[in-house]
Amino acid sequence: MKEFFQVLRRFVPPYKKYLTLSVIFNILSAILNIFSFATLIPILQILFKTSDAKIVKALISWDSVHSFNDATNWFTNNASYCIQQFVAEVGPADTLLIIGLLLAFMTLLKTVSYFLSSATIIPIRTGVVRDIRNQLYQKINALSLGFFSEERKGDIIARMSGDVQEIEGSIMSSLDMLFKNPILIISYFIALMVISWQLTLFTIIFVPIFGWFMGFVGRKLKARSIEAQSLWSDTMSQVEETLGGLRIIKAFCAEDKMNKRFDKINSEYRDNIMRVNTRQQLAHPMSEFLGTMMIIIVLWVGGILVLNNHTLTGPKFIYYLVMLYSIINPLKEFSKAGYNIPKGLASMERVDKILKAEIDIKEKENPSHIKSFEHQIEFKNVSFAYNSSTKDGRSETIWVLKNINIIIPKGKTIALVGQSGGGKSTLVDLIPRYYDVLEGEVTIDGINVKDLGIHDLRQLIGNVNQEAILFNDTFRNNISFGVEGATDKQIEDAAKIANAYDFISQSENGFDTNIGDRGNRLSGGQRQRVSIARAILKNPPILILDEATSALDTESERLVQDALERLMKTRTTVAIAHRLSTIKNADEICVLHEGHIVERGTHQELLDKDGYYKKLHDMQS
């Protein structure tokens, strides 16, 4: 329950006004319910002409009320006096009609209040769920790339969809437990105490037993729910992997294999969720049984008080039973929430793994601001490693870069070549601070990148990657992505420089044509040229090219290379190259091998050394 309150304290405060209104309407509903059913007593007395209907000869003054019992007597005496006067003046039948109409009117007010109490909870429920999704999305954008190398995309999607939905269905729907049911239970309990404190004290013996049962099953439910949500993540991950790898699945005729794999995961999820839901269904029958047992015992004890002791009248006993029946439903809802909340808390734990994840790349409190790049980028004794877990659970440091020293002057092109896994991509990722160095420092114009504002730093840098990352949007919006206020002419000029203008203008709706999910309506070369156009429009002084032409055919490579050369003019460029022919004109080529720079120089100088670069060159010749 402590965890539940912590969740509420985190997300509910912005909706205090709705909460206040809900509490007010709940109190009003409870009071109206009590007083509307109180009219049953005179109705029963009139109908059955009970002998316990005392003749009241005068009204009691409020001045004589000094205690709670006095107030009760004042109300019952004066109400009985008024009813007797009505009976005497208009007759029992008309009095019965008037009391019935009063009951109908109070019931109308009660139901309106009940509706308003529920309606004011809805903005809280929907608002909190919206806030959680917003926080999740913002945190995903804020987290460093290292976090996502350890997490599956399908798992993150599952947390944002299934887990958040579970929070809404479990925790948020249980707001009634706090702000409706307790008010009703307390109000009805006070009414029961007023009618017969002896009978009420006897009935509450069963409430702790009720609560113990709910708590025991609820704890078991939470453990199962965590397991079930984890299996749901596995299911979503499989779907995400399948959608991304359909071409390979079909190429290798692996449909049956993938179907069996999915069926296995899906069946495990089904079995687990079935056990969770089966246990959850215990709430209603258990509460129904306990409630019935309570009613039976109350009937027995109340009957003794009416028949033998005469401490309770027949109409009052019926009123007591009505109120007791009214309290059972809130208690049932209370118990249902006791089952639902653990499920929601299990989902909240999974969501918090993202919301409370540590952001590795942090900005200084008072960072330096830089608007332009003037001199050079420098790597000073830079070393970097990823943390990896061994089979026995220990953390192992795997060094990717070791003692890297590079100076990249403004306007120069530096190329990085070498084997796959040699650390080339990691090296360029250190410049925009996608990762932080473990040893040494990376500086821009003599300022450590850790001391710069992250936004300022990344505004100086443009990226063209091996895989062109595009969005399910129009050409126009993809090219102008991240550039506010770009004009149509600027977008078109960027497309022309990138050799993309012709195929864009010939498309269905020109620059307003949607390119599909990840640009799947375009060829590899077209996607890459749109990506280059985006970098051109941003017009960054520093350019990072990560094997931008390695996946292209000869014709596409020529067009893309031509576009890249236009882009590289007057810019400081760091290029990772797979095809050595694309970096022959680089001012300096650095050969990386197992995290070390083993050779450096111009194309011709490296060929003359007859070393590692020469071997790479000969392999491609």
C-alpha positions, 0 to 999 in steps of 0.5 A, spaced: 500 500 500 505 504 501 508 503 494 501 505 491 501 512 495 508 513 492 505 513 485 499 517 487 504 522 490 508 522 484 502 523 479 496 526 482 498 533 485 496 536 478 489 534 478 488 536 485 481 540 483 478 534 480 480 530 486 477 535 491 470 535 487 470 528 487 471 528 495 465 533 495 460 529 491 462 523 494 460 526 501 454 529 498 452 522 495 453 518 502 449 523 506 443 523 501 443 516 501 443 515 508 437 520 509 433 518 503 433 511 506 431 514 513 425 515 510 423 507 510 422 508 517 416 512 517 413 509 511 414 502 514 410 505 520 405 507 516 404 501 512 404 496 517 401 501 523 407 498 528 406 498 535 412 502 536 410 508 533 410 513 538 405 518 539 409 525 539 406 531 542 411 536 541 417 539 537 424 539 541 427 545 541 435 545 538 437 549 545 436 542 549 441 539 544 447 538 548 450 531 545 450 526 539 444 522 542 440 529 544 441 530 536 439 524 534 433 524 539 431 531 536 431 529 529 427 523 530 422 526 534 421 532 530 421 528 524 415 523 527 411 529 529 411 532 522 409 526 519 404 525 524 401 532 523 401 530 515 397 523 517 392 527 521 391 533 516 391 529 509 391 522 511 396 516 511 395 514 503 397 522 501 402 522 507 405 516 504 405 519 497 409 525 499 414 521 503 415 517 497 416 523 492 421 526 497 425 519 497 425 519 489 427 527 489 433 525 494 435 519 490 435 523 484 440 528 488 444 522 490 445 519 483 447 526 480 452 526 486 454 519 485 455 521 477 459 527 478 463 524 483 465 518 478 466 523 472 471 528 476 475 522 477 476 521 469 480 527 468 485 524 473 485 517 470 486 519 463 491 525 465 495 521 469 496 516 464 497 521 459 503 524 463 506 517 464 506 516 457 509 523 456 514 522 461 516 515 458 517 518 451 521 524 454 526 520 458 527 515 452 529 521 448 533 524 454 537 517 455 544 516 452 545 511 446 548 506 451 542 504 455 538 502 448 544 497 447 542 493 453 534 494 452 530 491 447 526 495 443 520 491 443 521 491 451 520 498 451 514 498 446 511 493 451 512 498 457 509 504 453 503 500 451 501 494 455 504 496 462 501 503 462 495 501 460 495 496 466 497 502 470 490 505 468 486 499 469 489 497 475 492 503 479 488 509 476 481 505 477 483 504 484 482 511 485 475 510 487 478 505 493 481 512 496 476 517 494 469 514 494 469 507 498 472 510 504 467 516 504 461 511 503 464 506 508 465 511 514 459 514 512 455 508 512 458 505 519 457 512 522 449 511 520 450 503 523 453 505 529 447 511 530 442 505 529 445 500 533 452 500 536 451 493 539 449 490 532 455 494 529 460 492 534 458 485 533 459 485 525 466 489 525 469 483 527 469 480 520 472 486 517 479 484 519 478 477 517 476 480 510 482 484 509 487 479 511 484 474 505 485 480 500 492 482 502 494 475 502 492 473 495 494 480 493 501 479 494 501 473 490 498 476 485 503 482 484 509 476 483 505 473 478 503 480 474 511 482 474 512 475 471 506 476 466 508 483 464 515 480 462 513 475 458 508 480 454 515 484 453 518 478 450 512 477 445 512 484 443 520 484 442 518 478 437 513 481 433 518 487 432 524 483 430 519 479 425 517 486 422 524 488 421 527 481 419 521 479 414 525 479 408 530 474 411 525 470 414 522 469 407 529 468 404 531 462 409 524 459 409 523 460 416 516 462 417 514 455 421 520 456 425 518 463 427 511 461 428 513 456 433 518 460 437 512 466 437 507 460 439 511 458 445 512 465 448 505 467 446 503 460 450 507 462 456 504 469 456 497 466 456 498 461 461 501 466 466 496 471 465 491 466 466 493 464 472 493 471 474 486 473 472 484 466 475 486 469 482 483 476 480 476 473 479 477 470 486 475 477 489 468 477 487 466 470 490 470 471 496 467 478 498 460 475 496 461 469 500 464 473 506 458 479 505 453 473 505 455 470 512 455 477 515 448 478 513 446 471 516 449 473 522 447 480 523 440 477 521 440 472 527 443 477 532 439 483 530 433 478 530 434 477 538 435 484 539 428 485 536 424 479 539 427 478 545 431 484 548 426 490 544 432 494 544 431 495 536 425 496 533 422 492 527 423 498 522 429 501 524 432 493 524 430 493 516 433 500 515 439 497 519 439 492 514 438 496 508 444 500 510 449 494 511 447 492 504 449 499 502 456 498 505 457 491 502 458 494 495 464 499 497 467 493 501 467 489 495 470 494 491 475 495 496 477 488 496 477 488 488 482 494 488 486 490 493 487 485 487 488 490 482 493 494 485 498 489 485 498 488 478 498 495 476 504 496 481 508 490 478 507 494 471 509 501 475 516 497 477 517 496 469 515 503 467 520 505 473 526 502 470 525 507 464 523 513 468 528 512 474 534 510 469 540 514 470 542 518 464 549 517 463 550 523 459 549 529 463 550 537 462 554 541 467 550 546 471 553 552 468 556 549 461 560 553 456 556 556 450 559 555 443 556 558 437 561 557 432 567 552 430 573 556 429 580 552 430 580 544 431 577 538 434 582 534 439 583 527 442 588 527 447 590 520 450 582 518 449 580 511 452 573 508 452 570 501 454 563 498 454 561 495 461 559 487 459 557 482 464 560 475 464 556 469 465 557 469 472 554 476 473 561 479 474 562 486 470 567 486 465 571 492 462 572 491 454 576 496 452 574 499 445 579 505 444 586 506 447 590 512 448 587 515 441 591 522 439 588 526 433 588 533 431 582 535 426 584 542 424 578 546 421 576 545 414 580 538 414 578 531 412 580 526 417 578 519 414 578 513 419 579 506 416 580 499 419 577 492 421 570 492 423 569 492 431 576 496 431 572 502 434 571 507 428 564 508 430 565 509 437 571 514 436 566 519 432 560 518 437 565 521 442 565 528 439 557 529 439 557 526 446 553 520 445 558 516 449 563 519 454 570 518 454 573 514 460 580 516 460 583 523 456 578 528 453 575 530 447 576 538 446 573 543 441 577 549 440 580 547 446 574 546 450 572 539 453 566 537 450 563 535 457 564 542 459 559 544 453 552 545 453 549 538 449 545 542 445 550 547 443 555 542 441 550 537 437 548 543 433 555 544 430 555 537 428 551 534 422 551 526 421 550 522 415 550 514 417 551 508 413 543 506 414 539 513 412 535 514 418 528 517 415 521 518 418 514 516 416 513 523 413 514 527 407 520 529 403 519 536 406 519 534 413 525 529 413 529 534 410 527 540 414 528 535 420 531 539 426 531 546 422 526 550 425 523 555 419 526 553 413 523 556 407 521 552 401 527 554 397 532 552 402 529 545 402 529 545 394 536 548 394 539 542 399 535 537 395 539 539 389 546 539 392 544 532 394 542 530 387 535 528 390 531 534 387 530 530 380 527 524 383 523 528 389 520 533 384 518 527 379 514 523 385 507 523 386 506 529 390 513 532 390 516 534 396 509 533 400 510 525 398 510 521 404 516 516 404 513 511 408 516 507 414 523 508 415 523 511 407 521 504 405 518 507 398 525 509 396 531 505 394 538 505 398 541 511 394 535 515 394 534 514 402 542 516 403 541 522 398 535 525 402 539 524 409 545 528 405 540 533 404 538 534 411 545 535 413 546 540 408 540 544 410 542 544 417 549 547 415 553 544 420 561 546 421 563 539 423 561 533 419 561 526 421 560 521 415 559 513 417 560 509 411 555 513 408 556 509 401 558 502 403 551 499 402 550 502 395 551 500 388 556 503 383 551 508 380 548 510 387 555 511 390 557 515 384 551 520 385 552 520 393 559 521 393 558 527 388 553 529 393 558 528 399 563 532 396 559 538 395 557 537 402 564 536 405 566 543 401 569 548 407 567 543 412 571 539 417 569 532 416 571 526 420 569 520 415 569 512 416 570 509 410 569 502 408 571 503 400 578 506 400 577 509 394 572 514 397 577 517 402 583 518 397 583 525 397 583 526 405 588 530 408 589 525 413 587 517 414 588 514 420 588 506 421 585 503 427 586 496 429 584 493 435 582 500 438 589 503 437 591 507 431 597 503 428 598 508 421 596 515 419 598 519 413 595 521 406 593 515 401 600 515 398 604 516 404 600 509 407 601 506 400 608 507 401 609 504 408 607 498 405 603 496 412 596 495 414 593 500 410 596 497 403 593 490 405 586 493 405 587 497 399 590 491 395 584 487 398 579 492 394 583 492 388 
